[in-house]
Amino acid sequence: MLLGLAGPEARAAHPGANGRIAWSSGRTDELDIWSMTTAGKGRKRLTKALRVEEGAEYSPDGTMIAFYRRTGPGDIYGAAGDIFVMDADGSGLRRLTSGPADDEDPSWSPGGDEIVFSRVTKGNPGDLWVVNASGGGVHRLVHLPGRDIMPSWSSTDVIAFTSLRTGNGDLYSIEPDGTVLTRITKKPTPDLATDWDPDGSRLVFFTDSSKLSERELWWIRGDGTHLTRLTDNDVHDAYPAWAPDGRRIAFQRDVVTNGLDFFDIWTMKPNGTGLKRLTKDGFLDGEPTWQPV
């Protein structure tokens, strides 16, 4: 969740040229999905429901966006979510899941025909489920001890996710048929909101640092090697998303201005250099996703 900075969202980059960037913004009322160019221009509001909408991810061909909307009763920021899809211009809205469960974190399969997501139900803190992108076919991918959330489906057909089975919040990967469970990270702090790079070899994610509970960005290879820190500062950096060409990473940065916290969208090179700020409006802007074209 954008407001809480450590809510469950994840996505994956699909190969291609770099199109627009979609993100969640509070610049209107609640959180809506918006899109803009890679230079931060041409901003367009895509959703206008009086509900919180987060976790956007473009389909592999860039023509659609999956996201979740908090549709449950009660506080709009704490209500249960359902998975929706729409065309990249905001038209053609369709609802894929419904019911009392809290469904979040949609991520497209490389073929674009399925979407993996996390589901929380009464008595179950989180499992990975799959739904057809056209609707129907909802089934549980994995049901293991502990909480499994924030899935990211790679272009090479491997699903990475955060699991709390060890108590820390480590990254794991699994095959789409629920086999070959592999632990990727073994750090003492939570590793969250991971995103596969376009060729499916590296994962970028954010984690709590050991000082002041800051959030910082890292990447690691899918086999658990070459852990590399990308940011090290006194602000919160979270929700990274690879560009389809693999040359930049978009992310959310928490900036304090006049004593107030604001979230903005930034991009950088995969080595942590070349920072560029795309939004600077005094609003809550976070959870970017990059369109492949």
ZAVO-514623 format. One record per residue: x negated, y, z negated of N, C-alpha, C, CB in turn; residue in one letter. Coordinates in steps of 0.02 Angstrom, whole numbers, plus 50000, padded with zeros to 5 digits. Glycine has a CB too. Layout:
BEGIN
XYZXYZXYZXYZa...
//
This chain:
BEGIN
499584994050000500005000050000499565006250000500475000049939m499715010950044499305016850052499245020949988499595021150107l499795022049954499765026249895499365023249839500455027749871l499365016549834498995013349781498285011749799499345007149761g498095012749861497415011949885497185004749888496955015749843l497515000249854497274993249857497844988549872496954991249791a498314990949912498874986749930498684981949986499464990949951g499114977049999498934971850046499074973550118499294965650028p498554975450154498604976250226497984973250258498694983550245e498074970450316497504968050354497704967850427497264961050330a497204967650471497344967550543496734964750579497524974650569r496764964350644496194961750682496134965750747496274954250697a495514966650769495394970050833495424964950889494714973750833a495734966950944495754962651003495344966051058496484961351027h494964962251098494504965251147494854969551198494124959751182p494514974751220494774979251271494464986051266495524979751265g494704990651307494504997651301494895000751243494625001551367a494645006351218494965009651160495555013951182494455013851123n496145012151156496745016151168496875020851110497345011651180g497505021451091497695025951037497585022750969498425028051045r497615026750918497565024450849498245025550815496995028150809i498535020350788499145020950749498965020750675499655015350767a499375024150635499235024350563499875026050524498675029450547w499855025150458500415027050415500295034050388500505021950357s500805038250391500735045150369501325047350327500655049750428s501175051250275501705054250234501845061450251501505053750161g501675063550311501745070550331502465072650343501335071950392r502925067950344503625069750355504035068950291503925065350411t504095063050266504475061950203504165055850169505245060850217d504435049850182504125043750159503565042150209504645037850154e503295036150207502755034350253503035031650318502305029050221l502845034750373503045032750440502435030650480503425038350476d502555027050536502025025250582501955030750634502165018250616i501345033250643501185038250694500635035450739500955044950660w500515038850796499945037150838499615043550863500155032650897s498985042950882498595048650907498035046150952498305052950848m497715050650987497145048751028496545047450982496985054251080t496015044651011495405043350971495055049750949494925039051011t495265055450977494995061850955495445065250904494905066451015a495985061850884496445064750835496965069350864496065068450783g497045069350930497515073750965498135069850986497175077051026k498625073551013499225070551041499605066250991499045066351099g499705068750932500035064850880500785063950894499945068150811r501015057750883501705056050897501985051850841501775052350965k502575053750816502915049750765503285044050798503395054250723r503155037950774503455032050806504055029250767502935026650812l504085030150702504645027750662504945033450623504425022050614t505595033050612505945038550578506455036150527506285042950629k506395029850505506855027250454506685030250387506825019550451a507175030850344507065033550277506815027950232507715036650249l506285024650254505975019150218505225019450228506265012250240r504855016250184504135015950190503935010750243503805014250121v503515012750289503275008350343502515008550345503575010550412e502215002550340501485002050334501234995850371501275001750260e500574994850369500274988750395500324987850469500574983050362g500304993350508500374992750581499784989150613500444999650612a499934985050664499414982050705499654981350777499204975150678e499234983550824499394982850895499334975650917498934987250937y499764973750964499724967050994499084966551037500354965551037s498864960451054498244959651093498244963251160498124952351105p498834964151191498854967751254499014975151245499374964651300d499084977351182499184984451167499864987151181498704988251205g500344982951199501014985451218501504985751159501294981051272t501344982351103501794982151047501424983450982502154975351045m501804984950930501534986050863501954981950814501544993650843i501624978050773501954974650716501814978750653501694967250708a502284978850607502194982450545502704979750495502284990150555f502664982050433503184980150386503534986350358502894975850329y504174985450346504594990750318504874988450251505174992650367r504834992650202505114991050136505864992050137504784995450080r506234986550145506954986750155507354984950092507144982150210t507024982250041507374979849982507684985549941506914975949938g508104983749893508424988849852507934991949803509014985749814p508144997649776507735000949725507265006149755507344995849686g506735007649717506235012549737505945010849806505675012949685d505955015649853505735014149921505005012249924505875020049966i504605014249875503885012649876503745005949845503495018049841y504215003049808504104996649776504564991149800504184997449704g504994992849848505474987849873505134982449914506014991349916a505454976749919505194971149959505174973050033505614964749949a504694970150069504604971850140504844966450187503894973350153g504964968250250505114963650304504674965450364505864963850323d504554960550407504134961550466504554963950525503764955050484i504304969150559504634971950618504124972450674504934979050602f504364972750736503944974350793504304979650834503804967950836v503914983450872504184988550917503694989550974504324995250879m503934992751027503494994451082503004999751058503894997051143d502445000451094501915005051072502145012351070501325004351117a502685014051105502935020851104503475021851051503205022751171d503615016751010504115017350957504805014850976504165024350935g504905012951038505565010451059505595002951049505695012251134s506185000051062506264992851061506154989650993505804989751109g506384992850940506274990250872506654983650862506504995450820l506294978650834506604972250818506364969850750506444966950872r506824966950712506664964250646506544956750651507244965750595r505984954450623505804947450628505944943450565505084946750645l505924946450506506064942850444506554946850402505414941550404t506924943350360507394946550314507504941950255508074948250350s507784944750202507904940750142507574943850081507664933750152g507624940550024507364943349962506604943249956507654939649904p506254939249998505524938849993505204945450014505254933050038a504594946549989504204952450007503714950350061503834955449945d503844952350124503434950550182503014956550203503874948050240d502354955650206501904961150223501324958550266501634964450159e500874963050284500224961450315500264957850382499824957350268d500654960050431500694956350494500044956750535501274958850536p499864951250567499274950950611499424946250669498644948650572s499304948650731499494945050791499014939350806499514949750850w499284933950834498864928650861498524931150925499294922250876s497964928050945497624930451006498044930051069496984926551016p498524925551071498974925051128499564929751126499214918051135g499664932951068500214937751060500894934651051500234942151119g500924927951042501574924651036501784923350964501564918251074d501314924050916501464922950846501164928450803501204916050824e501434929050742501184933950694501124930550627501654940150691i500534930950597500434928450529500564934150480499714925350520v500824932550421500974937750371500934934550302501664940950383f500934938750251500934936150183501644936950154500414939950138s501854931950116502514931950086502474930750011502974926650120r502794935049973502834934349901503554932949883502574940749864v503674927549846504344925749824504344925049748504584919249857t504924924549720504984923549648504634917049628505734923449626k504154917749584503784911949561503194910049605504234906149556g503084913749660502524912349705502174918949722502764908649771n501564919949699501224926449706500984928049775500654926749660p501004923249822500794924849890500554918949929500264930049888g500854917749988500634912650035500624915650105501104906450032d500284912250151500264914350220500804910750260499574913050251l501184914650298501724912050340501624914450412502424914250312w501974911250458501944912950529502644913650556501544907650569v502744918550601503384919450635503244920550709503784925450605v503694918250752503634919650823503714927050836504164915650863n503324929850881503374936950896504044938750927502814939050943a504384933850955505044934950984505604933650933505144930351044s505404931550872505894930150819505984922650810506554933350835g506134920550749506244913550734505594909850722506624910350790g505654903350708505084899150698504674900750636504644899550756g504994903550585504634905450524504414899150486505064909950479v503774898550472503534892850435502914894750393503364886950482h502814891050340502244892450296501614889250324502384889850225r501094893250329500454890750355500074886950302500034896550381l500044889850242499644886750189499974888050122498924889350190v499964883050080500234883750012499724880449966500944880450004h499294884549938498754882149895498764885849829498064883049930l498434883249778498424886849714498134893849721498014882849662p498424898549684498184905449687498574909649737497454905449706g498384915949742498734920649785498344921749850498834927349748r498664920549907498354921449972498724926950009498364914850014d498364932350027498674938250056498214941350110498834943550001i498454946550143498064950650190497744946650247497534954350152m498124942950286497814938950340497594943250399498304933750364p497094940950434496844944050496496674938550545496214948650482s497024938550603496964933150653496464935350707497654931450684w495924931650716495384933750761495544931950833494734930450740s495154935050878495214933550949494994926450966494814938450991s494624923350919494394916450928494834911450891493674915750904t495424913750868495934909450840495744906750770496074903650886d495464910950728495334909350658495664914650615494564908950644v495974912650560496324917350516495904918450453497034914750498i495714924650441495374926450378495884929650332494774931350391a495774929050267496244931950219495894932750151496874927450213f496224936350106495984937050038496344932049994496094944250012t495954928449954496244923549908496024925149837496054916349927s496494924749790496334925749720496264919149683496874929949687l496144913649720496094907149688495494906649642496054901649741r494974910849654494394910849610494444916049556493764911949651t494954920249561495034925549511494744932149531494744923449447g494334932349584493994938549604494314941949664493274937049620n494594938149709494844940949771494314940349824495054948249762g494184934149847493664932849897493974931949966493264926649878d493554932850017493764931550085493684924150102493374935850135l494194921350134494194914450158494414914550231494664909850115y494294909050266494564908150333494884901350338494014909050387s495344900650385495704894450394495924893950467496324894050347i495994887850492496244886850559497004887950561496074879750585e497284889650619498014890850623498444884950605498184892950692p498164878850605498554873050583498484871750509498334866950622d498164876250472498094875550400497514871350377498714872650373g497064869550422496484865450404495844869650403496414859550453t495294866550383494624869450383494604875950342494394870850456v494784875350279494744881050233494014882450217495154879750168l493784888750227493084890550216493044896950175492724891450284t492644896750122492534902750082491984906950114492354900850008r492114913550123491634917850157491244922250108492004922250207i491574925250059491224929650012491254926549942491534936650011t490754928249902490704925849834490474931449788490214919849830k490734937449800490544943249760490974943649697490614949749801k490744947049645491124947549583491694952649585490674949349526p491754956349640492274961449647492744959649705491964968449658t493364962249704493854960449756493644962749826494524963349739p493744958349875493624959949946494294960049981493134954749979d494474965750010495164966950030495214969650102495494971849983l495814968750130496014971750195495494970550249496114979150186a495324964250260494814962650310495064963250381494544955650298t494614964450427494784965250498494234962050540494874972750516d494424957350584493944954250630493714959150683494244947950662w493084958650704492854962550761493124959450825492074963050762d493064962850882493384960350944493164953450966493264965150998p492524951650953492304944950976492384939650923491594945350998d492684941350865492834936450814492224933850776493174930750845g491684937750773491084935450738490974938850671490484936650781s491234945050663491114948750601491764951150571490654954650614r491764951950506492324954650469492124961050433492604949450419l492514966350441492414972350402492954972450349492434978950447v492794974950289493274974950234493074980150183493314967950201f493504981350134493304985750079493314981950013493764991950076f492914984449967492844981149902492744986349848492264976149902t492884984549787492734988949730491984988749717493124986849667d491664994549710490964994649692490894993549617490635001249713s490284992649595490164991249524490194997549481489494987949516s490225003349513490235009649475490865013649489489615013849492k491195015849438491755020449442492345017749482491525026849473l492365011149492492915007949529493025011149598493565008249489s492495013249631492545016049698492675010449748491905019949716e492955012349804493045007749859492535009249913493765007949887r492195004249937491685005149989491795000050044490975004649959e491525001550104491604997250162490994992850172491735001450225l491114986650192490594981750206490784977850269490504976850145w490304974350298490464969250348490054963050333490334971850420w490294957450358489974950950348490144946550408490204947650281i489694941950424489854937150478490354932050453489204933650502r490714929050500491224924250481490964918150446491584922150542g490304916850452490014911150417489744912950347489444908150458d489874919250326489674921450260488974924350255489714915750213g488634925350311487954928050311487954935450331487504924050358t487374938650320487254945550341487744950550310487294946050416h487874949850245488284954750210487944961550213488404952550136l488304966550238488014973250249488474978650222487874974350324t488204983150182488594988650155488584994550204488334990850085r489174997450217489235002850265489295009650233489815001650310l489635010150175489715016550141489495015950069490455018950145t489255021450042489035021749972489095028949949488305019049963d489655030649919489785037649902490265037949843490065041549962n490485043949825490915044849767491645045849787490685050749726d491845043549847492545043749869492775036649883492625048249932v493415035849895493695029349911493735028349986494395028549879h493395023250013493445021450084493785014650088492735021250118d494305014050129494705007950129495045006950197495245008150074a495345001050205495744999250264495375000350330496385003050264y494804997050340494434997850403494754994050461493714995550393p494644996650521494914993450582494424994350639495604996550601a494194988850669493724989050725494064992050787493454982050740w493674995850825493894997950891493874991950938493455003750918a494304991650989494314985951035493654984951072494854986951086p493254990251083492614989451116492054987851066492434995651156d492214987551002491734985650950491234990950932491384979750971g491304997150959490795002150948490935006950890490705006051011r491545006750864491705011050808492185007450761492005017850832r492245010150701492705007550650493105013450624492325003850591i493765012850625494195017850594494345015750523494855018850635a494445020550478494585018850409494925024650374493945016850372f495145023250314495495028150271495015030550217496135025050240q494955037150209494535040050156494955044550111493945044050187r494865043550046495215047549995494775053549980495355043349931d495015059649998494635065749988494995070149937494545069550055v494635072549886494925076849836494845084149858494595075649766v495405087649865495395094649885495795098749835495685095549957t495465103549803495775107749752496115103549697496295112349784n495775098149678496015093949624496555088949644496285098149570g496725088849710497245084249734496935079049779497795088149770l497205072949777496975067449820497335067549886497075060749785d496965067349941497255066650007496895061050045497215073350046f497275057350083496985051950123496945054250196497405045450117f496375053250227496295055150297495995049450337495845061350302d496075049750403495795044750448495125047150473496275043350507i494625042850468493945044150492493745038350538493445044950433w493225039450577492905034050614492145034450604493085034250689t491805028850616491075028650611490825023050655490845027750538m490165022950666489855017450701489815011450655489155019450727k489735005350682489694999350640489094999050593489694993350684p488625003650601488065003950554488165009250499487415005350591n488755012350497488925017150446488745024350463488585015350384g488465025650522488285032450541488805035350589487585032550575t488705041650610489135044750659489845046050634489165040550719g489915048350573490585049550544490965054950582490525051550471l491605053650595492045058550626492715058550589492155057150701k492965064350571493605064950536494155066550587493565070350481r494685062550588495215063450637495815067250609495445056750662l495965066650545496525070350515496265074550457497085065550491t496555080450450496355084950396496925089850384495695088750413k497495087150363498105091050358498385091650288498615088250404d498055088550239498325088750171498895083850160498565095650156g498925078550200499445073450193499125066750176499865072950258f499555061750164499315054950154499285051550223499795051050106l498675050550248498565047250312498105041250301498265052250364d498345035250318497935029450305498125023450346497965027650233g497765017950335497885011450367497885011850443498555008650343e497335013950473497315014450546497275007750581496735018650568p497505007450642497435001650686497305004250757498074996950684t496905000750796496675003150860496994999250918495915002750864w497235002750967497574999751024497084997351077498075004651054q497114990951097496724988651154497084990151219496574981151149p496724992651269497034994151334496594991351390497135001851344v
//
